[in-house]
Amino acid sequence: MAKFDLIIVNGKVVTASDISICCIGIKNGKIRALVDGFTDEEIEGVKVIDAQGAYVVPGGIDAHVHLCQDLKTGPHGLGGECADNFETGSRSAVAGGTTTMITFATQTRAEEDRSLLNVVKAYNSRAEATGSYADYGFHIIIVRNDADVLENELPVLMKDWGISSCKLFLTYETQKLTDSQLLDVMFAARKNFITTMIHAENGDMIQWLTNKLESKGMVAPYYHALSRPPLVEAEATNRAIALAHLIQNPILFVHVGSALGAANVRKAQTMGLPIYAETCPQYFHLTWDDLKRFHSPTCFENSKMICSPPPPPDISDQEDLFTGLQNGTFTIYSSDHCPFRYDHPNGKPSGVLEHEPSMEGEKHCHGDELQNLLERKEGTFRLIPNGIPGVETRLPLLYTGALATGRITAQKFVELTSTNPAKLYGLYPTKGTIMPGSDADLVIWHPDKDFVPFRLTNSMLHHNVDYTPYEGMEFVNWPKYTILRGNIVWADGEVQGKPGDGKYLKRGPSQLSRSFSKTSADPRYVASWLYD
């Protein structure tokens, strides 16, 4: 019997701490050997991949992916419906070097969603219905503070499902929690070693600004950005840090997109508080100008570029965000893949279809009729689903924009995209590194000297979305091989895996931080008596 199932030779093997030229031996889905070379006997009969001196990194872990979610909250019941299910979303993931996704089981305020366990079971059935090309786990979005549910169900979610993270909102009428409700949920999460994720935008500020914009007739997609200036994120991050400090609860801010928000995170970290932050590609590659990209500033096609928080006003913020990647302000780099189609009534066009003035005398349309309608009608940014696709382009964008330009090291690349997500969400060292005993989740890039840069078109991607925000952008590398637990699922531009290759992952508690330090328990800031 062969000692290995797969061997990788001549790789520049990268972890969060080291780079070494070595060979990798894989057996039964696990990394079994990291050596200078293999004997002829060890190689005989085994599939061998020659990395040709290119980077070999741990499989990407995208900890912020929206799949199979219905957000139909508009006045006519349209609103957003995720374009990707687990099959199409994970297919896109592995094509871009991501081997593990963490997606969101979403509670609503409907009484049937009161039970978090029922929410998770229903969401899991969606994953099982199609299967996944990549391994996956769940976060739970919590929008209620029912004391009995938090007391009785959070321990079960952790023990039986391995769901060790929850997401809370400070914006969106259907999801946001008051400060008191946030404290209730964070307090319960802390007791169960569940990581609290925060979407930090001040919902009242957004609502007030939106009303003022609409009163002036400023409703085109571009004005979405003006309704959410960076101060909106700055206020919310500052407030959430204060709440977390009060009850000594570690938190992670998702999709931080402004220099102001990042500065608040950095200040808290400098104080020694366990405050973490995630950022995403759109904040490094898009600006407010991209909300005017198509045709004219009022063109509804600009709805394709709407996400929340919006990208920064200009490239000056991006320089500060790059500094945040370098100095550790940002713990992880995720995609916030939140896909909506432009050719579907439950996608971006709902900004027109839900807007009564635009639809006066019209019926809801499909296909070519829908496209014609969007060329004639104004719509409003308030009703456009917030989100853009990006699970496939996440790693290549960071490679192109940061690694290849020298802004970050290869080790930092691995730390942000794989190792820290694994540690933060209880997957390390099974995931997130290259060491004996870890899952053989690997990405082999092309040798830089041999790769011909190309300009991206949406037709090259594998999601179920009819556009990419990064259309026309030049890429200087792309994964040549994606390997999931020793199986090649992407090779030389072709998907090799199948739905069902991926498995559900039960996760443990965060390995980055479980509590505040004793020195931070100053009674001027902390209600430490809560735990006496």
DORORO-589249 format. One record per residue (C-alpha): x, y, z. Coordinates in steps of 0.2 Angstrom, whole numbers, plus 5000, padded with zeros to 4 digits. Layout:
XYZ/...
END
This chain:
500050005000/500650174995/501350285010/500450435002/498950474992/499550644985/501250724985/501750904982/503550944977/504451104974/503251214984/503651374993/502651325008/501851475018/501151475035/500751625046/502451625053/503651545040/504051515022/505051355017/505451265002/504851085005/503750944999/502150895007/501450715009/499650685011/498750535017/496850505021/496450685019/497850745031/499550815030/500750675035/502450745030/503350905027/505150855021/506550915009/506150774997/505450604994/506250444989/505850354972/504950224982/503850344991/503350434975/503050274965/501150254961/500750414969/499950574961/501350704961/501050894959/502551004955/502251174962/503651244952/504251354966/502551444968/501751484984/500851334993/499651405006/498351335018/496551335010/495651495012/494351515026/493051635021/492151675038/490851795030/489751715016/487951735014/487051585005/485251535004/484551685013/482951765010/482851955015/481151985007/480752135018/480152265005/478352335006/477852214992/478752064999/480152074986/481752134993/483352024993/483551834989/485251764989/485751714971/486951574977/486451414986/487751304994/488051214978/488451374967/489251474981/490451334986/490851304968/491351484966/492351474983/493451324978/493751404961/494551554970/495551454983/494251444998/494051275005/493051325021/491551445022/490651505037/488851555032/487351625042/485851545049/484651695051/483351725064/481951835060/480751925072/479351805066/478651695080/479151535070/480951595071/480951625090/481951455092/483751475087/483851285086/482351275073/483251415063/484851315062/483951155058/482951235044/484551315037/485551155038/484151075027/484551205014/486351155014/486050975013/484750994999/486151034987/487750984995/489351094995/491051084986/491851165001/491851125020/490651245029/490051295046/488651415052/488651575062/486951625070/486151795067/485151845082/483851975081/482851945097/483351945116/482151815122/482951765139/482351585139/482951555122/484651625126/484851535142/484251365135/484751355117/486451445116/487251295126/486451175114/487051265099/488851265105/488751075111/487750995098/488051105082/489751175086/489051355082/490251465092/489851635085/488351745083/488051905073/487152055080/486552215070/486552395075/485652445059/484152375048/482452395055/482052205054/483752155063/484452295074/484452275093/484452415105/485952445117/484952345131/484552205119/486352195113/486952185131/485752045134/486351935120/488251985122/488051935141/487351765136/488551735122/490051775134/489451645146/489451505132/491151565125/490251615109/491151745099/490051905096/490151985079/489452155076/488752245061/489252425067/488252555058/487152685067/485352635060/484552795067/485852905058/485552805042/483652825043/483753015046/484953045032/483952935020/482353035024/483253195021/483953135004/482353074999/481453235003/482753314991/482353184977/484153114979/483652934978/484752864964/485952724969/487452834972/486552914986/486652754996/488452805000/487852985006/486652895018/488052805026/489552915028/491052845038/490452935053/489052815054/490252665056/491352765068/489952805080/489352625080/491052545083/491352665097/489752625105/489952435103/491652445111/490952535126/489552405128/490852265126/492052345139/490652365151/490252175152/492052115147/491452035131/492652005117/491952065100/492352055082/491752195070/491252125053/491652215036/492552375043/492652485028/493152655035/494752735042/493652805056/493052635061/494752555060/495452695071/494252655085/494652475084/496552515084/496252625100/495352485109/496752365104/498052475111/497152485127/497352295128/495552255125/495052095115/494252195100/494452115083/494052175066/493652105049/493852195032/493452145014/494052174997/492752304992/493552425004/495252414995/494652414977/493052514976/492552694981/491052804980/491452844962/491052664958/489252694963/489252814947/490152684936/488852644924/488252774911/487652914922/487552954940/485752914940/485852754931/484952614941/486352494935/487352564948/486352464961/487552324957/488852414967/487852444983/488452354999/488452405017/489452485023/489852565007/491652575000/492552735006/492352904998/494152894990/495752814990/496452905005/495452795016/496152645007/497952685012/497452685030/496552525028/498152445020/499052505036/497752415046/498152255036/499952275040/499952315059/498652195065/497152305067/496252185055/496152005061/495351925046/495051965028/493351895022/492251925007/490551965014/489951874998/488151934998/487551894980/485951974972/485651964953/485252104942/484052014931/482851954945/481452034954/482151984971/483852054966/484452224964/482952274953/481852274969/482452454972/481252494957/479952364959/479652404977/479552594974/477752644971/478152804961/479252704949/477952564947/476452674944/475552604929/476752464928/476652274932/478152174939/479152114924/480451974921/481851944909/481952074894/480452164901/481352194917/482952254909/481952384899/481052434915/482652474924/483252584909/481652694911/481352694929/482152784943/481852674959/482652714976/484252664984/483252635001/482452474993/484052404984/484652244993/486352285001/487752164995/488952114982/489751944976/491551914980/491951734987/492851684972/493851844970/494351864988/496051784988/496551834970/496152024975/497252014990/498651934981/498552064967/498252214977/499352174993/500452024991/501152054974/501352244977/502352214993/501052295005/500952135015/502051975016/501551805011/501451755030/500251905033/499251845018/499051675026/498651745043/497251855037/496451735025/496651565034/497551555051/496651695060/494951645054/495351465060/495851525077/494451655079/493151535075/493751375083/494451275068/496351285072/497451175069/496351065059/496151205047/497151365044/498951295043/500051175035/500751055048/500650865051/498950815057/498050965049/496750935035/497650935018/496751095013/497951185001/498051314988/499451314975/499651474965/500451494948/502351534948/502251724946/503551734932/502451614921/500751694925/500051804911/499051944919/497251954913/495652064915/494251984924/492551964916/491051894925/490951744913/492551684920/491751664937/490751514945/489451604955/487651614951/487651804949/487551904933/488952034937/490552054947/491052224954/492752194948/492352174930/493852234920/495152234934/496852154931/497352004941/499151954942/498851774949/497451654952/497451484961/498151344950/497551204962/496351204976/496451044987/495150995000/495650865013/496850795000/495650794985/495950914970/494351014968/495051144956/496451124944/497051234929/495451334927/494251184929/493151134944/493650954948/492550924964/490750894966/489350944978/489450834993/491350844994/491150975008/490650925025/489851025040/491151075053/490751085071/491851225079/492551255096/492751425105/493851555099/495751525102/496251705100/495451775116/494151715128/494051855141/494752025145/496252045156/496152075174/497052245172/495552305161/494352285175/494352465180/492652495189/492552665180/492252565164/491852385169/490352305179/491452165185/490252135200/489152045187/490251895188/490451885207/
END
